[in-house]
Amino acid sequence: MLAVKLVGIEQMALAEVEKPSKIGPDEVLIRIQSVGVCGSDVHYYADGKIGSQVVEYPFIVGHECSGIIEACGAAVFHVKVGDLVVVDPSVHCGRCDQCLGGRPHTCRNNRFLGCPGQLEGCLTEYLVMPAFTCFPVTGMMDATEAALIEPLTIGVYSVKLASLVSSAASVAIFGAGPIGLSILLKLLADGVSNITMIEPLDYRLEMAGRMGAFRQINPLKEEVLATVAKEEKLLLDVVFEASGEQEAVDHALKILKPGGKLVLVGIPASASYRFDMDLMRRKEITVINVRRQNHCVEEAIDLVASRKVDVRKMVTHYFAPEETPAAFAMVAGYKDGVVKAMINFGTELSGKG
């Protein structure tokens, strides 16, 4: 079967690997249909690491995927052969203190798809996963939408952690990439309308506006604090940082009102941020870290299946598996107006969305 492997910094290669021939009683064999190119995948592609997670080449990345169940173990009953499934890429143990405490996303023994030292990723034709990671969505959505459930869960969880007091809350999002847009879609579905999107790439800012962001600010062209304060004299209740940029954190602390919340969702390339502790302390800002998602897959599925959220709006490009190196180069270089690129192992054609 075909797989796409990282073989060096900004180097990918197509490879023929052996199709899985055995599955355990609690496992399923999945024929991959659609894979989303994620920002974390691009970190591994461009930098070879995220913090302490360092790639050992060759390695298969990818964790946003959907697929068709091709075989089921003897103890699997909630999915069946032929089902289209959403795949949760996080494999938790179910036994440690974190899992037993309702925090499987911080499982002590977690193994995550496409994460170095844990599990090879889903940029391959077939994948074996524990059945509990699979959620059937046949007839509810297509394969592309199903693959986009994973990033949407991050948006759902981020908004959940923010605990907005009402739909009238004033909110900003730094970064109009797929995660920032997923946060936007969840906020809009919850009836929150006073949303400011802050993004230096005009084409992404325009997409956010089309999707429903009330206000758009390009920080390269406008002074962020002055622009926000002109419209929101008391400043903002919540800021979601989804860009991974130090400058965004600096701006966020300035535009938050006293008692505001800073929700850190993006992954900084340097694995660290600096905080103006004088400003943050005087305002008593609450800082919330987001670790993937926790029990949000079903809600994300419901949002898409009910058509309250249209995740396809963020997709700009489709690629065949053989075009994966070009897809990663495009996303890493912010080329051709790319926002979300999808690799389709199924029937959808390659090209611009």
C-alpha positions in Angstrom: 0.0 0.0 0.0 1.0 3.6 -0.5 2.3 5.7 2.4 3.9 9.2 2.5 6.9 9.6 4.8 8.9 12.5 6.2 12.5 11.7 5.3 14.2 14.9 6.3 13.5 18.6 6.9 11.1 19.7 4.2 11.5 16.3 2.5 8.8 13.8 1.9 8.8 10.6 -0.1 6.2 8.2 -1.4 6.8 4.6 -0.2 5.2 1.2 -0.7 4.7 -0.4 2.7 3.0 -3.6 3.8 -0.7 -3.5 4.3 -1.7 -4.5 7.9 -2.7 -8.1 7.9 -3.7 -8.6 11.5 -6.0 -6.8 13.9 -6.7 -7.4 17.5 -10.2 -8.2 18.9 -10.7 -4.6 19.9 -9.3 -3.1 16.7 -10.5 -2.1 13.3 -8.8 -1.8 9.9 -9.6 1.5 8.3 -9.3 2.4 4.6 -8.3 6.1 4.8 -10.5 8.5 2.8 -9.4 12.0 3.6 -6.5 13.5 5.6 -6.2 17.2 6.6 -2.8 18.9 6.7 -2.4 20.3 10.2 -0.2 23.0 11.6 1.5 20.4 13.9 2.2 18.3 10.9 3.9 21.3 9.3 6.0 21.8 12.4 7.4 18.3 12.0 7.9 18.9 8.2 9.6 22.2 8.5 11.4 22.0 11.9 11.6 18.2 12.6 10.1 18.7 16.0 7.6 20.2 18.3 9.3 21.0 21.6 10.7 17.7 23.0 8.9 15.6 20.3 11.6 15.1 17.7 11.1 13.2 14.4 13.3 10.1 13.7 13.3 9.6 10.0 11.6 8.1 8.1 8.3 8.9 9.8 4.6 9.1 8.7 2.8 12.1 10.0 -0.9 13.0 9.8 -3.7 12.8 12.4 -6.8 14.4 11.0 -8.5 11.7 9.0 -11.6 9.8 8.1 -12.0 6.4 6.6 -14.1 3.3 5.8 -14.1 0.4 8.1 -12.7 -2.6 6.2 -12.5 -5.2 9.0 -13.5 -5.4 12.6 -12.1 -7.4 15.5 -14.3 -10.0 17.2 -15.1 -7.7 20.2 -16.1 -4.7 18.1 -19.8 -3.9 17.9 -20.4 -0.1 17.6 -19.0 0.1 14.1 -19.3 -2.3 11.2 -17.6 -3.0 7.9 -18.5 -0.3 5.4 -19.1 2.5 7.9 -17.6 5.9 7.3 -15.9 6.9 10.5 -14.4 9.9 12.2 -11.1 8.9 13.8 -10.0 10.4 17.1 -6.2 10.3 16.8 -5.7 10.1 20.6 -5.3 6.6 22.0 -5.5 6.7 25.8 -4.9 3.9 28.2 -8.1 4.2 30.3 -6.3 3.1 33.5 -4.1 6.0 34.7 -5.1 8.7 37.1 -5.8 11.1 34.2 -8.1 8.8 32.4 -9.9 7.7 35.5 -10.3 11.4 36.4 -12.0 12.2 33.1 -8.9 13.6 31.4 -8.0 11.1 28.7 -6.5 13.9 26.6 -3.7 14.1 29.2 -3.4 10.4 29.6 0.0 9.4 31.2 0.4 6.7 28.5 -1.2 8.5 25.6 -0.3 7.5 22.0 -1.2 10.0 19.3 -1.3 9.5 15.6 1.6 11.1 13.7 3.4 11.9 16.9 7.1 11.0 17.1 7.8 8.1 19.6 4.1 7.3 19.8 2.2 6.3 16.6 3.0 6.7 12.9 0.4 8.8 11.2 -2.5 8.4 8.8 -0.9 9.5 5.5 -1.3 5.9 4.3 -3.9 3.9 2.6 -4.8 1.6 5.5 -4.6 2.1 9.3 -5.3 -0.1 12.3 -6.8 1.7 15.3 -8.5 0.7 18.5 -12.2 0.6 17.8 -13.0 3.1 20.5 -11.3 5.9 18.5 -13.9 5.5 15.7 -17.2 7.3 15.4 -19.6 6.2 12.7 -21.0 9.1 10.5 -22.4 7.3 7.5 -25.1 9.4 5.9 -24.4 12.3 8.2 -21.5 13.9 6.3 -18.9 13.2 3.6 -15.3 12.0 4.1 -13.8 15.5 3.9 -16.2 16.8 6.6 -15.5 13.8 8.7 -11.7 14.4 8.6 -12.3 18.0 9.7 -14.1 16.9 12.8 -10.7 16.6 14.6 -9.7 20.3 14.2 -13.2 21.3 14.9 -13.0 19.5 18.3 -10.2 21.8 19.2 -12.4 24.8 18.5 -15.2 23.3 20.5 -13.0 22.4 23.5 -11.3 25.9 23.4 -14.7 27.6 23.6 -15.8 25.2 26.3 -12.8 26.0 28.5 -13.3 29.8 28.0 -16.7 29.4 29.8 -18.2 32.5 28.2 -20.8 34.0 30.5 -23.2 35.0 27.7 -23.5 35.2 24.0 -23.0 39.0 24.3 -19.3 38.4 25.3 -16.7 40.4 23.4 -14.1 38.0 21.9 -11.0 38.1 19.7 -9.2 35.4 17.9 -5.6 35.7 16.8 -4.9 33.6 13.7 -7.4 32.8 10.9 -5.9 29.4 10.2 -8.0 26.2 10.5 -7.9 26.2 14.3 -8.8 29.9 14.6 -11.6 29.4 12.1 -12.8 26.3 14.0 -13.1 28.5 17.1 -14.9 31.1 15.1 -17.4 28.5 13.8 -18.1 27.2 17.3 -18.6 30.7 18.7 -21.0 31.5 15.9 -22.9 28.3 16.5 -23.3 29.3 20.1 -24.8 32.7 19.1 -21.7 34.8 19.9 -21.5 37.6 17.4 -19.1 40.2 18.8 -16.0 38.5 17.4 -12.8 40.2 16.2 -10.4 38.2 14.0 -6.8 39.4 14.0 -4.7 38.0 11.2 -1.8 39.4 9.1 -2.7 37.6 5.9 -5.4 39.5 4.1 -6.9 36.5 2.3 -7.4 34.6 5.5 -8.8 37.7 7.2 -11.3 38.0 4.3 -12.3 34.4 4.7 -13.0 34.9 8.4 -15.2 37.9 7.5 -17.1 35.8 5.0 -17.6 33.1 7.6 -19.0 35.6 10.1 -16.3 37.4 12.1 -17.8 40.8 12.9 -14.6 42.7 12.9 -11.3 42.0 11.1 -7.9 43.6 12.0 -4.6 43.2 10.1 -2.0 43.9 12.7 0.5 44.8 10.0 -1.7 47.7 8.9 -3.6 48.8 12.1 -2.6 49.3 15.7 -4.4 46.5 17.5 -5.0 48.1 20.8 -6.2 51.4 19.4 -8.5 49.7 16.9 -10.1 47.5 19.5 -10.4 50.2 22.1 -12.2 52.5 19.6 -15.0 50.0 19.3 -14.8 48.3 22.7 -14.0 50.9 25.2 -14.0 48.4 28.1 -11.9 46.1 26.1 -12.5 42.3 25.6 -13.7 39.5 27.7 -11.8 36.6 26.1 -9.0 36.3 23.6 -8.2 33.1 21.9 -4.5 32.8 20.7 -4.4 30.4 17.8 -1.4 31.6 15.9 1.5 30.5 18.1 3.1 33.9 17.8 4.7 35.9 20.7 3.4 39.2 19.2 -0.1 37.9 19.4 0.3 37.1 23.2 1.6 40.7 23.7 -1.4 42.2 21.9 -3.8 39.9 23.7 -2.8 41.1 27.2 -3.3 44.7 26.1 -6.8 44.2 24.6 -8.2 42.1 27.5 -10.2 43.9 30.1 -9.4 43.3 33.8 -10.5 39.9 34.8 -10.4 38.7 31.1 -9.3 35.3 29.9 -6.4 34.4 27.6 -6.9 31.0 26.0 -3.7 29.6 24.5 -4.4 27.3 21.6 -1.6 27.8 19.1 1.7 26.1 19.3 4.7 28.4 19.4 7.7 27.4 17.3 10.1 28.1 20.1 8.0 26.1 22.7 7.8 29.1 25.0 6.1 32.5 25.4 7.1 35.6 27.4 4.4 37.4 29.4 4.3 40.9 30.7 3.6 39.9 34.2 3.2 43.4 35.5 0.3 44.0 33.1 -1.1 40.5 33.4 -1.0 40.6 37.3 -2.6 44.1 37.5 -5.4 43.0 35.2 -5.7 39.6 36.9 -5.8 37.8 33.6 -6.7 34.2 33.6 -4.5 32.1 31.3 -6.0 28.8 30.0 -4.0 26.2 28.1 -5.7 24.0 25.6 -4.4 20.4 25.2 -6.1 19.0 22.1 -9.7 18.1 23.1 -11.6 16.3 25.8 -14.9 14.6 25.2 -15.8 17.0 22.3 -16.0 14.6 19.3 -19.7 13.9 19.6 -20.5 17.6 19.9 -18.4 18.4 16.9 -20.1 15.7 14.9 -23.5 17.0 15.9 -22.6 20.5 14.9 -21.6 19.4 11.4 -24.4 16.8 10.9 -27.0 19.4 12.0 -25.5 21.9 9.5 -25.0 24.5 12.3 -21.4 24.5 11.2 -20.0 24.2 7.7 -16.4 23.0 8.1 -15.9 22.9 4.3 -15.8 26.7 4.2 -12.2 26.6 5.4 -11.0 24.1 2.7 -9.1 25.8 -0.1 -7.2 22.9 -1.7 -7.5 19.2 -2.4 -4.6 16.9 -3.3 -4.1 13.3 -4.4 -1.8 11.2 -2.1 1.0 11.5 -4.7 0.8 15.3 -4.4 1.3 15.3 -0.6 4.8 16.8 -0.9 3.4 19.7 -2.8 0.6 20.1 -0.3 3.0 20.4 2.6 5.2 22.8 0.8 2.2 25.0 0.0 0.9 25.0 3.6 4.4 25.6 5.1 4.9 28.5 2.7 1.4 30.0 2.9 1.3 29.8 -0.9 -1.6 30.2 -3.4 -4.1 31.5 -0.7 -4.1 28.2 1.2 -6.0 27.9 4.4 -6.8 24.2 4.7 -5.4 21.5 2.4 -6.8 18.0 2.2 -5.2 14.9 1.0 -7.9 12.6 -0.5 -7.3 8.9 -0.7 -10.9 8.4 -1.7 -12.8 9.7 -4.7 -12.6 13.5 -4.5 -10.4 15.2 -7.1 -7.3 17.3 -6.4 -7.2 21.0 -7.0 -8.5 24.2 -5.5 -11.7 24.1 -3.5 
